Every structure is written in structure tokens, then in C-alpha cells.
């Protein structure tokens, strides 16, 4: 019953988003549209989150009729310092989402009203511990952009539709949301537009089913972790799976990540807030992790998950400092300049705690290519860091059909073998993409935990076997695909052929007799 209700709620949220898309269709590019919706969703969220928090405090003291939205801005100012310390930001009652919505269709300067409010929200955090988490959060929601319309009137008309659309989303209670409604809205938006404007989905978003698998691999045997980290954090969906599976209170010291793309960096911080992660429990930084890592004072991490960009360019050996960087130097060679995959892997390994686990989505080519990549694979195997390689199905990610792999790293393994799992068929086809169903995830996790050889499914390889294969780590090298060709009994087949030939001979004689009879007539 509860599942039906949740699915109905999900469908209602999706229908509302689709209606907003139709209202703005043709005026705002799909990718930009997503940012506007998420920005407005975020504005609604923090407005209601702050108001609910203040209201709850007043109600608990017996002031049951109190409503923050109804008091004057002057009266509300008394709460500013306390709210900035507690929540990380402050919004005046007159600038709450709900109040702006009430007059939006009459406000001829709505674009400027919103611009001022967004600036005030960011400014409220200046000089406080939350400043870095709020700075530039609304930069990608340009209310004066020509993308919204050629005139102020047209822009405001679309902003009104956007406000109304977001206000109609039934998102329930933020503190007790059984379906993770804001996260679900975010995922649906990503699914709609992950491949639009020429941007690949893998760059911005890891599907929830893959996130679930990676997180649960890292959490085998754990009910809590000290802190989680993603060196190519994207929109933050991987980190947030830990909050959903463990409960955010069981990620004791918070969520850490770095993102090179400024727009995605902003989306990630918004996504943290949308999942009710307090400003002091996450540290998302902007920059190039490989060249300018931002969390050196926070490592090591007990849990690392990542879906880094596949085979992108990086400085490599053209930067003389990198070969002496303690993250990369142990392998004695750098990842190729045209393929940074192993740079992300070496970085993650370097920052992994002794008792930790890292699960990283990998481009399949890094498992078998030669030269520097082979030397790094040799380093990883010789030092017993690779616990498992999992071959995933193709078409799991938005915008790319590639059949990726997962590399699981540990610094403290229970043995000196490497497990190979062929999970290429563990999926359900949905439209043009494949999806990991709960039973598929369970099957993969069971194989991972059992850690043994099962014909046509898994192989627990010795170091010597991997050496003999020239450190090729492709799953197909170790796990033989099940032969699905039909087994044919040659004797039975020959007997059937003889029967057919004999029958054919009889038919030929019968036909000849009929023809002779016709000709004789």
C-alpha cells in the first residue's frame, strides 16, 4: 500500500516537472531549463526549511499561533545571527518563496526582486562558517537572461510559470520524506536532460541504481563510516546514497567532494541542501582534483566512490611536479596525458584509509591497454590493492552505451587474490537503457561477498595467474562466457537427414509418376 502511494507521489512530481517543461519549451534550452527548475526548487526548499525550523521552535515554547511568514522583517531580524549559525543562511519573511509567489504575477519587476533575494541569501552567509557553501549558489539562475525571453515582460512571464510550477510540486515534509522527493525530482530532471546540449550524462550524473551498487559495495560489513569522498563528485548523487542507505547521522564526519565544472559544482551544493545535509556536514570544493586537490587536510577517507570522466586529457608527464606527487609517484609512472583514468584511481588509493574501501567506475580500455597503464596495473596487483573487478552491463549510463567496469580497491585485503565478476547480464532493459533491478544488485553483492569461483560467473584469480595474463584485468580474460549454443547429437542429426533424404526420394518418384500420368493422358 505504502509503495503504491510513494509511486503515485513520484508520478505526480514528474508530471509537474513535465508540465513546467512544456510551459517553457522552445524558450529555454533543456540543460539551462534544468538549472532554473533546480534553482527555484532550492529557493522553495530553503524558504520552507527555515520557516519550519523557526515555527517549530516557537510552537514548542507554547506559541502555537506563530507563523514566521506573517511577522515583519524588522521583527525577524532578531533571529538572523542565530539562524546563520544554525542553518548557515537567513531569509526575511517578505523574501520567502511562498510570499514572493503570492504577488509574482503582479510584480512588474519580478526578475529584479528575485535577483535581490538570491543575492541577499548568499550575502547572509558572508563572514560565517557557511560562506563557502553558499557563495555563487544562484549564479546559474540568471533571471535577466535572454534565454528566458527577449523583454523583461516575457522573462517575468516565464519566471511566474516557473514559480507556480515549483510551488505545485507536492514534496511533503522535508524531515520525514519517505520517497526522498527532492532527490527524486532531481533525478527525473537529470534523466530528462542528461544528454541535452551535447553534454554526456556521465559527466554530471550517476544513475541511482549504479550509485546504490557502488555504495553498498563500499559498505559491506559497515553500519557507519567516518566520512565519504568523491574526487569527481559531479552532482553529488554518489555521496548522497550513503545518507540514504546509512542515515546521514551514520556518516559521522560528513561528505567531501571536488568538481571541476563550475555549473555542476553549484548543482552539487544545491543537491546537498535539497537532501537536508547541513552546511557543516559537507565540504564540496571547485577545481581540478588531479592538479589542485582541495581536501589534503581531510584525508584519509574510509569510503570513496566515484564515476570519474572517462579517458580525459590531463597534464601527465608534461608537468614535472606530478611524477613526485605522493599520490602518483608510488607507481613509478604517470597515467598517459590523453587518458587520466588511472590518475583518478591512484589519487583515490592514496587518500583511502587503511580500513577503507573505494569503488570506482572505470572505462573498460584501462583494463587491458599497454604501456603506462599496464605498469600501473602491475603496481596495483603486485601491492595487492585490487580486491575486485566487476563487469557491468552496457547502456547503464545516460548518453553512453559503453559497458563499464567497477574497480574495488582496499589497502587491507583478506587474501592476495583478485575477484572477477561478470555481471554483464545482470540488468533489465527499459526503453533504450538497461537498469540494475534490486535483484541484480543483490546478485552482484552476493558474488562479491562470497568471493569464490563460480563457473561462467566469477573467478578468484591468483597473483600468478594475473602475471601470466600480462596484468590484463578484463573480466572476460578470467570468466568464461556460458556457451548458449544448442548441443546437437550428431547421430540423431544424421539419422534425421537420412530420413529427410529418403522421404524426398519417395516424393520425387511420386511427382514423376503423376507427371507421366498427366503427359500420357
Secondary structure, 3 states (H helix, E strand, C coil): CHHHHHHHHHHHHHHHHHHHHHHHCCCCCHHHHHHHHHHHHHHHHHHHHHHHHHHHHHHHCCCCCCCHHHCCHHHHHHHHHHHHHHCCCCCCHHHCHHHHHHHHHHCCCHHHHHHHHHHHHHHHCCCCCCHHHHCCCCCCCCCCCHHHCCCHHHHHHHHHHHHHHHHCCCCCCCCCCCCCHHHHHHHHHHHHHCCHHHCCHHHHCCCHHHHHHHHHHHCCCCCCECCEEECCCCCCHHHHHHHHHHCHHHECCCEEEEECCHHHHHHHHHHHHHCCCCHHHEEEEECCCCCCCCCCCCCCEEEEEECCCCCCCCCHHHCCCHHHCCCCHHHCCCCCCCCCHHHHHHHHHHCEEEEEEEEEEECHHHHCCCHHHHHHHHHHHHCCCEEEEEECCCCCECCECCCCEEEEEECCCCCCCEEEEECCCCCEEECCEEECCHHHHHHHHHHHHHCCCECCCEEEECHHHHHHCCCCCCHHHHCCCCCCCCCCCHHHHHHHHHHHHHHHHHHHHHHHHHHHHHHHC
